[in-house]
Amino acid sequence: MTTKEHPHSISISHYDANKSFIDEKAIWAAINNAAAPSAEQVRQVLAKARQCQGLSIEETALLLQNQHEQLDEELFAVAREVKNTIYGNRIVLFAPLYVSNHCANSCSYCGFNADNHALKRKTLNQEEIRKEVTILEGMGHKRILAVYGEHPRNNVNAIVDSIQTMYSVKDDKGGEIRRINVNCAPMSTADFKVLKTAAIGTYQCFQETYHQPTYESVHLKGKKKDYLYRLYAMHRAMEAGIDDVGIGALFGLYDHRFELLAMLTHVAQLETVCGIGPHTISFPRIEPAHGSAISEKPPYEVDDACFKRIVAITRLAVPYTGLIMSTRESAGLRKELLELGVSQISAGSRTSPGGYQDSEQDQYDAEQFSLGDHRAMDDIIYELVTESNAIPSFCTGCYRKGRTGDHFIGLAKQQFIGKFCQPNALITFKEYLNDYAGPKTRAAGTALIERELAAMSPARERNVRTCLAKTEAGERDIYL
């Protein structure tokens, strides 16, 4: 698997990795200064958000502190508007592939923690990886998030070998994995350069909590205890030439207002120092996990209503950043969050090594957290089409054409996504319908494609119909 080199180099400004850029006093000052904003102040921020230019920390704090319940619907309406303007109705689908649950860290919230001696530990060998990928391809997946426990056995060379194996697997219908994103321990710049040779997509790593005292209290041992080393992981990744990175916070460990503003501070820091912010932001909430210290109510519980506001506000604050929602959340809540700003979701997920091969009962003894959405891939797609009028997208064209990092964001701001990603979503969805969909999904999906074609300009419709005809005839991996 190869990819074209990004046409732009990444210029990294000087930074001091021994000093945190998360200013706790400044963040709390922004929160306190925005206490009890007036309805007029909130509406002024929402009016600015409609321009799709993002929001400052202070403006975001005003939305977070809003006490006017009737304005929540106005917030949600603007979030839907911004989401539709930039991303249209396409939803990118992926699946996690857990390669290893061996971990050398002891994190109080995670089932993989090193002190959980009841966990069945496993690191997949190359043949087991092939079997997992074969199953995922049989579902129709084209994107994988490869997940590795933070352990010395999951060194960069082992990770590269496993990724090469994933890319090599082809099914009998011509299915293949075309983009592999990676969630693994932070590395040195030198190791990130080795990781880049595997033609990865996005490098993903969550700070978990940006509040340093809380961070130190929930990370009890292991390299992950080093707050600053993790905080600057994305700087080192970009120094190594990986220009698509994904950040996130684990909501429930500390005050959600602080976490969101700190995460946006991280975005601003990357934009200032590296010239480009994160490609994606994820929103995991603490879920029960066998063997973790947090088995019931998290320290700072975020209920569904608050969670919806977090996602909507983030969409307005960083309009061109992809927002990811995992199967931690229920099917019903995920449906609502899609409308409020989420642009990527996992489907048919398992969160244990070998989970796609093992029976459902066995995999619970080795999973990282409890799933909220247990539906099969085809059922999720059917609901996306019939209830959300969404286009399930498997497109990876930008990645293979080198349209990543600042190049992608620049194009997105020129409404590139609507011009190219929307048609490409239809073409890759046609692949899925032909090769993997059940009868009712195929019928509903075909009707959706026709509706989308009817709304296009005549020239674009002709171009897309030509590609769809080639797909129908058996060609694969076609994109504009």
C-alpha positions as CSV (number, residue, x, y, z in Angstrom):
1,M,0.0,0.0,0.0
2,T,1.5,3.3,-1.0
3,T,0.3,6.9,-1.0
4,K,1.4,10.0,-2.8
5,E,3.5,12.4,-0.7
6,H,1.7,15.4,0.6
7,P,2.6,18.3,-1.7
8,H,3.2,20.6,1.3
9,S,5.9,20.3,3.9
10,I,5.0,20.8,7.6
11,S,6.7,23.7,9.2
12,I,7.0,23.4,13.0
13,S,7.7,26.5,15.0
14,H,9.8,26.3,18.2
15,Y,8.0,25.0,21.3
16,D,9.0,24.1,24.8
17,A,7.9,20.5,25.5
18,N,8.8,21.0,29.2
19,K,6.0,23.5,29.8
20,S,2.3,22.9,29.4
21,F,0.4,25.1,27.1
22,I,-2.8,24.3,29.0
23,D,-3.3,27.4,31.2
24,E,-5.7,26.3,33.9
25,K,-6.1,29.8,35.3
26,A,-6.9,31.3,31.9
27,I,-9.4,28.5,31.1
28,W,-11.2,29.0,34.5
29,A,-11.2,32.7,34.0
30,A,-12.9,32.3,30.6
31,I,-15.5,30.0,32.3
32,N,-16.1,32.4,35.2
33,N,-16.2,35.5,33.0
34,A,-18.9,33.8,30.9
35,A,-21.1,33.0,33.9
36,A,-24.9,33.4,33.3
37,P,-24.6,35.0,29.8
38,S,-27.7,36.9,28.5
39,A,-29.8,35.5,25.7
40,E,-28.5,38.3,23.5
41,Q,-24.9,37.3,24.1
42,V,-25.6,33.7,23.3
43,R,-27.4,34.7,20.1
44,Q,-24.5,36.9,19.0
45,V,-22.2,34.0,19.3
46,L,-24.6,31.8,17.3
47,A,-24.8,34.4,14.6
48,K,-21.0,34.4,14.3
49,A,-21.0,30.6,14.3
50,R,-23.2,30.6,11.1
51,Q,-20.3,32.1,9.2
52,C,-18.4,28.8,9.6
53,Q,-15.2,30.6,10.8
54,G,-15.0,29.0,14.2
55,L,-15.2,30.5,17.7
56,S,-12.8,31.8,20.3
57,I,-12.3,30.2,23.7
58,E,-14.3,33.1,25.2
59,E,-17.2,32.7,22.8
60,T,-17.2,29.0,23.3
61,A,-17.4,29.5,27.1
62,L,-20.5,31.7,26.6
63,L,-22.3,28.8,24.9
64,L,-21.1,26.4,27.5
65,Q,-22.4,28.6,30.3
66,N,-25.8,29.3,28.7
67,Q,-28.6,28.8,31.2
68,H,-31.5,29.6,28.9
69,E,-33.0,26.2,28.0
70,Q,-35.0,27.6,25.1
71,L,-31.7,28.6,23.4
72,D,-30.5,25.0,23.3
73,E,-32.8,24.4,20.3
74,E,-31.3,27.5,18.6
75,L,-27.8,26.1,19.3
76,F,-28.8,22.7,17.8
77,A,-30.4,24.4,14.8
78,V,-27.2,26.3,14.0
79,A,-25.1,23.2,14.6
80,R,-27.2,21.3,12.0
81,E,-26.9,24.2,9.6
82,V,-23.1,24.3,9.9
83,K,-22.8,20.6,9.7
84,N,-24.9,20.5,6.5
85,T,-23.1,23.4,4.9
86,I,-19.6,21.8,5.3
87,Y,-20.2,18.1,5.3
88,G,-23.6,17.7,3.7
89,N,-25.4,14.5,4.6
90,R,-22.5,12.1,4.2
91,I,-21.3,10.0,7.2
92,V,-17.9,8.3,7.1
93,L,-17.9,4.7,8.5
94,F,-15.0,2.8,10.0
95,A,-14.4,0.0,12.4
96,P,-11.8,-0.4,15.2
97,L,-9.5,-3.4,15.1
98,Y,-8.0,-4.1,18.5
99,V,-4.6,-5.7,17.9
100,S,-3.5,-5.9,21.5
101,N,-4.8,-5.4,25.0
102,H,-1.4,-5.8,26.6
103,C,-0.7,-2.6,28.6
104,A,2.0,-1.4,30.9
105,N,0.0,1.5,32.3
106,S,-2.4,1.5,35.3
107,C,-5.3,3.9,34.4
108,S,-8.2,3.8,36.8
109,Y,-10.8,4.1,34.1
110,C,-9.7,1.5,31.6
111,G,-10.3,-2.3,31.5
112,F,-6.9,-2.8,29.8
113,N,-5.0,-1.4,32.9
114,A,-2.0,-3.5,33.9
115,D,-3.4,-4.2,37.3
116,N,-6.5,-5.9,35.9
117,H,-5.2,-9.5,36.3
118,A,-8.6,-11.0,35.4
119,L,-8.4,-9.7,31.9
120,K,-7.5,-12.2,29.2
121,R,-4.5,-10.7,27.5
122,K,-3.9,-11.1,23.9
123,T,-1.8,-9.7,21.0
124,L,-2.9,-10.9,17.6
125,N,-0.3,-12.6,15.4
126,Q,-0.2,-11.9,11.7
127,E,-2.6,-14.7,10.8
128,E,-5.1,-13.6,13.4
129,I,-4.9,-10.1,12.0
130,R,-5.6,-11.4,8.5
131,K,-8.7,-13.2,9.8
132,E,-10.0,-10.1,11.6
133,V,-9.5,-7.9,8.5
134,T,-11.2,-10.5,6.3
135,I,-14.2,-10.4,8.5
136,L,-14.2,-6.6,8.4
137,E,-13.9,-6.6,4.7
138,G,-16.8,-9.0,4.6
139,M,-18.9,-6.4,6.3
140,G,-17.9,-3.9,3.7
141,H,-15.5,-1.8,5.6
142,K,-12.7,0.2,3.9
143,R,-11.4,2.1,6.9
144,I,-9.9,0.6,10.0
145,L,-8.8,2.2,13.3
146,A,-6.0,0.0,14.5
147,V,-5.8,0.0,18.3
148,Y,-2.8,-1.1,20.3
149,G,-2.4,-1.3,24.1
150,E,0.4,0.8,25.4
151,H,3.0,-1.9,26.0
152,P,6.7,-2.5,24.9
153,R,5.6,-5.4,22.7
154,N,3.6,-2.9,20.7
155,N,6.7,-1.1,19.5
156,V,6.7,0.9,16.2
157,N,8.2,-2.0,14.2
158,A,5.5,-4.4,15.4
159,I,2.8,-1.8,14.6
160,V,4.2,-1.3,11.1
161,D,4.3,-5.0,10.4
162,S,0.7,-5.4,11.5
163,I,-0.4,-2.5,9.3
164,Q,1.3,-3.9,6.3
165,T,-0.6,-7.2,6.9
166,M,-3.9,-5.3,7.1
167,Y,-3.3,-3.6,3.8
168,S,-2.4,-6.8,2.1
169,V,-5.7,-8.6,2.8
170,K,-8.2,-8.7,-0.2
171,D,-11.5,-10.6,-0.2
172,D,-13.0,-12.5,-3.0
173,K,-15.2,-9.5,-4.1
174,G,-12.2,-7.2,-4.4
175,G,-12.7,-5.7,-1.0
176,E,-9.7,-4.1,0.7
177,I,-8.8,-1.8,3.5
178,R,-7.9,1.6,1.9
179,R,-7.1,3.7,5.0
180,I,-5.7,2.6,8.3
181,N,-5.8,5.1,11.2
182,V,-3.8,4.3,14.3
183,N,-4.5,4.7,18.0
184,C,-1.3,3.8,19.9
185,A,1.0,5.1,22.6
186,P,2.8,8.4,22.0
187,M,6.2,8.0,20.3
188,S,9.4,9.8,19.8
189,T,9.7,11.9,16.6
190,A,12.1,9.2,15.2
191,D,9.6,6.5,15.8
192,F,6.8,8.5,14.3
193,K,8.9,8.8,11.1
194,V,9.0,5.0,11.0
195,L,5.2,4.8,11.6
196,K,4.7,7.2,8.7
197,T,6.4,4.7,6.3
198,A,3.4,2.3,6.9
199,A,1.2,4.8,4.9
200,I,-1.1,5.4,7.9
201,G,-4.0,7.8,7.7
202,T,-4.6,9.6,11.0
203,Y,-2.6,9.2,14.1
204,Q,-5.0,9.3,17.1
205,C,-4.1,9.8,20.7
206,F,-6.3,11.1,23.5
207,Q,-5.1,13.2,26.4
208,E,-7.9,11.6,28.4
209,T,-8.0,14.7,30.7
210,Y,-6.3,18.0,30.2
211,H,-6.6,18.8,33.9
212,Q,-3.1,17.9,35.1
213,P,-3.9,17.2,38.8
214,T,-6.7,14.8,37.7
215,Y,-4.5,13.3,35.1
216,E,-1.8,12.5,37.7
217,S,-4.4,11.0,40.0
218,V,-6.0,8.6,37.5
219,H,-2.7,7.4,35.9
220,L,-1.1,5.4,38.6
221,K,2.0,3.9,36.9
222,G,3.6,3.4,33.5
223,K,4.9,5.8,30.9
224,K,1.4,7.3,30.5
225,K,1.9,9.0,33.9
226,D,4.0,11.6,32.0
227,Y,1.4,14.3,31.3
228,L,3.7,16.5,29.1
229,Y,5.0,13.7,27.0
230,R,1.4,12.8,26.0
231,L,0.4,16.4,25.6
232,Y,3.1,17.0,23.0
233,A,2.5,13.7,21.1
234,M,0.9,15.5,18.1
235,H,3.7,18.0,17.9
236,R,6.2,15.1,17.4
237,A,3.9,13.3,15.0
238,M,3.7,16.4,12.8
239,E,7.5,16.9,13.1
240,A,7.7,13.4,11.6
241,G,5.5,14.4,8.7
242,I,2.2,12.9,9.9
243,D,-0.2,15.8,9.1
244,D,-3.5,14.1,10.0
245,V,-3.8,13.7,13.8
246,G,-6.8,13.1,16.0
247,I,-7.3,14.3,19.6
248,G,-9.9,13.8,22.3
249,A,-10.8,13.9,25.9
250,L,-12.5,11.2,28.0
251,F,-15.5,13.0,29.3
252,G,-16.4,12.2,32.9
253,L,-12.9,12.4,34.5
254,Y,-13.1,16.2,35.1
255,D,-15.4,19.2,34.5
256,H,-16.7,19.0,30.9
257,R,-16.4,22.8,30.5
258,F,-12.7,22.7,31.4
259,E,-12.0,19.7,29.2
260,L,-13.7,21.2,26.1
261,L,-12.0,24.6,26.4
262,A,-8.6,22.9,27.1
263,M,-9.2,20.7,24.0
264,L,-9.8,23.8,21.9
265,T,-6.7,25.3,23.4
266,H,-4.9,22.2,22.1
267,V,-6.4,22.9,18.6
268,A,-5.2,26.5,18.7
269,Q,-1.7,25.4,19.9
270,L,-1.3,23.0,17.0
271,E,-2.5,25.6,14.5
272,T,0.0,28.1,15.9
273,V,3.0,25.8,16.2
274,C,2.4,23.3,13.4
275,G,0.3,25.4,11.0
276,I,-2.7,22.9,11.1
277,G,-5.1,21.7,13.7
278,P,-6.3,18.2,14.3
279,H,-8.0,16.3,11.5
280,T,-10.5,14.8,14.0
281,I,-11.8,15.1,17.5
282,S,-13.4,12.3,19.4
283,F,-15.8,12.3,22.3
284,P,-15.6,9.2,24.4
285,R,-17.5,9.1,27.7
286,I,-16.5,6.9,30.5
287,E,-18.3,3.5,30.2
288,P,-18.2,0.6,32.7
289,A,-15.2,-1.7,32.1
290,H,-14.4,-5.0,33.8
291,G,-11.4,-4.5,36.1
292,S,-11.4,-0.7,36.2
293,A,-11.7,1.3,39.3
294,I,-14.5,3.4,37.8
295,S,-17.3,0.8,37.4
296,E,-20.4,2.9,37.9
297,K,-20.9,6.6,38.1
298,P,-17.9,8.6,36.8
299,P,-16.4,11.5,38.9
300,Y,-17.9,14.2,36.7
301,E,-20.9,12.6,35.0
302,V,-22.0,14.0,31.7
303,D,-25.6,13.2,30.9
304,D,-27.1,12.9,27.4
305,A,-28.5,16.4,27.3
306,C,-25.1,17.9,28.3
307,F,-23.3,15.6,25.9
308,K,-25.5,16.8,23.0
309,R,-24.5,20.4,23.8
310,I,-20.8,19.5,23.9
311,V,-21.0,18.0,20.4
312,A,-23.0,20.9,19.0
313,I,-20.7,23.5,20.5
314,T,-17.6,21.8,19.3
315,R,-19.1,21.7,15.7
316,L,-19.5,25.5,15.9
317,A,-16.1,26.1,17.5
318,V,-14.1,24.0,14.9
319,P,-16.4,23.7,11.9
320,Y,-13.9,22.0,9.5
321,T,-12.7,19.4,12.0
322,G,-14.1,15.8,11.7
323,L,-16.0,14.8,14.8
324,I,-16.0,11.1,15.7
325,M,-18.6,9.1,17.7
326,S,-17.9,5.5,18.7
327,T,-20.2,2.7,19.5
328,R,-19.8,3.5,23.2
329,E,-23.1,5.4,22.8
330,S,-26.6,4.0,22.2
331,A,-28.1,3.9,18.7
332,G,-30.7,6.5,19.6
333,L,-28.2,9.0,20.9
334,R,-25.8,8.5,18.0
335,K,-28.6,9.3,15.6
336,E,-29.2,12.6,17.4
337,L,-25.5,13.4,17.5
338,L,-25.1,12.8,13.7
339,E,-27.4,15.8,13.1
340,L,-25.6,18.0,15.6
341,G,-22.1,17.7,14.1
342,V,-20.7,14.2,14.1
343,S,-19.2,13.3,10.7
344,Q,-17.7,9.8,11.4
345,I,-19.0,6.8,13.3
346,S,-17.8,3.3,13.9
347,A,-20.1,0.4,12.9
348,G,-20.3,-3.2,13.9
349,S,-17.5,-2.7,16.4
350,R,-15.7,-5.1,18.8
351,T,-13.3,-3.7,21.4
352,S,-11.2,-6.8,22.2
353,P,-8.3,-8.4,20.2
354,G,-9.9,-11.1,18.1
355,G,-13.4,-9.9,18.9
356,Y,-14.7,-10.2,15.4
357,Q,-13.8,-13.9,15.3
358,D,-14.8,-14.8,18.9
359,S,-18.3,-15.3,20.1
360,E,-20.0,-12.3,21.7
361,Q,-19.9,-13.9,25.1
362,D,-16.2,-14.6,25.0
363,Q,-15.1,-11.2,24.0
364,Y,-16.5,-9.5,27.1
365,D,-13.7,-10.9,29.1
366,A,-11.1,-9.0,27.0
367,E,-12.9,-5.8,26.0
368,Q,-11.7,-2.3,26.8
369,F,-15.2,-0.9,27.6
370,S,-18.9,-1.7,27.2
371,L,-20.6,-1.0,23.9
372,G,-23.8,1.0,23.6
373,D,-24.6,0.1,20.0
374,H,-24.5,-3.6,19.3
375,R,-26.2,-3.4,15.8
376,A,-24.7,-5.1,12.8
377,M,-23.1,-3.0,10.1
378,D,-25.9,-3.5,7.6
379,D,-28.5,-2.5,10.1
380,I,-26.7,0.7,11.0
381,I,-26.4,1.6,7.3
382,Y,-30.1,0.8,6.7
383,E,-31.1,3.2,9.5
384,L,-28.7,5.9,8.2
385,V,-30.4,5.8,4.8
386,T,-34.0,5.4,5.9
387,E,-34.2,7.5,9.1
388,S,-31.4,10.0,8.7
389,N,-31.3,10.4,4.9
390,A,-27.6,10.1,5.2
391,I,-25.1,8.8,2.6
392,P,-22.8,6.2,4.2
393,S,-19.4,7.0,2.8
394,F,-16.4,4.6,2.4
395,C,-14.4,7.1,0.4
396,T,-10.6,7.4,0.9
397,G,-9.8,9.3,-2.3
398,C,-8.3,12.4,-0.6
399,Y,-5.9,10.3,1.4
400,R,-4.6,8.5,-1.7
401,K,-4.4,11.7,-3.7
402,G,-2.3,13.4,-0.9
403,R,-5.1,15.8,0.0
404,T,-4.4,15.7,3.8
405,G,-3.5,18.2,6.5
406,D,-3.6,21.8,5.6
407,H,-4.3,20.9,1.9
408,F,-7.5,19.2,2.9
409,I,-8.7,22.0,5.2
410,G,-7.9,24.6,2.5
411,L,-10.1,22.7,0.1
412,A,-12.8,22.1,2.6
413,K,-13.1,25.9,3.1
414,Q,-13.6,26.2,-0.6
415,Q,-16.7,23.9,-0.4
416,F,-14.6,21.0,-1.8
417,I,-16.4,18.5,0.4
418,G,-19.7,19.2,-1.3
419,K,-18.2,19.1,-4.7
420,F,-16.1,16.0,-4.5
421,C,-16.7,14.1,-1.2
422,Q,-20.4,13.9,-1.7
423,P,-20.2,12.3,-5.2
424,N,-17.4,10.0,-4.0
425,A,-19.5,9.0,-1.1
426,L,-22.2,7.9,-3.5
427,I,-19.8,5.9,-5.6
428,T,-18.3,4.0,-2.7
429,F,-21.8,3.5,-1.3
430,K,-22.7,1.9,-4.6
431,E,-19.7,-0.5,-4.0
432,Y,-21.2,-1.5,-0.7
433,L,-24.7,-2.0,-2.0
434,N,-23.5,-4.2,-4.9
435,D,-21.0,-6.3,-2.8
436,Y,-22.2,-6.5,0.8
437,A,-25.7,-5.1,1.5
438,G,-28.8,-7.1,2.3
439,P,-31.8,-6.8,0.0
440,K,-33.7,-4.1,2.0
441,T,-30.6,-2.0,2.4
442,R,-29.7,-2.4,-1.3
443,A,-33.2,-1.2,-2.2
444,A,-33.2,1.7,0.2
445,G,-29.7,2.7,-0.8
446,T,-30.4,2.6,-4.5
447,A,-33.4,4.9,-3.9
448,L,-31.2,7.3,-1.9
449,I,-28.6,7.5,-4.7
450,E,-31.3,8.4,-7.2
451,R,-32.6,11.2,-5.0
452,E,-29.1,12.6,-4.6
453,L,-28.4,12.4,-8.3
454,A,-31.6,14.2,-9.0
455,A,-30.5,17.1,-6.9
456,M,-27.2,17.6,-8.7
457,S,-26.4,19.8,-11.6
458,P,-26.7,18.1,-15.0
459,A,-22.9,18.0,-15.6
460,R,-22.1,16.5,-12.2
461,E,-24.9,14.0,-12.5
462,R,-23.5,12.8,-15.8
463,N,-20.0,12.4,-14.2
464,V,-21.3,10.5,-11.2
465,R,-23.6,8.3,-13.3
466,T,-20.6,7.3,-15.4
467,C,-18.7,6.3,-12.3
468,L,-21.7,4.4,-10.9
469,A,-22.1,2.5,-14.2
470,K,-18.4,1.5,-14.1
471,T,-19.0,0.3,-10.5
472,E,-22.1,-1.6,-11.6
473,A,-19.9,-3.3,-14.2
474,G,-17.4,-4.5,-11.6
475,E,-14.8,-1.7,-11.4
476,R,-13.8,-0.7,-7.9
477,D,-12.1,2.1,-6.1
478,I,-13.3,4.8,-8.4
479,Y,-13.3,8.4,-7.2
480,L,-13.4,11.9,-8.6
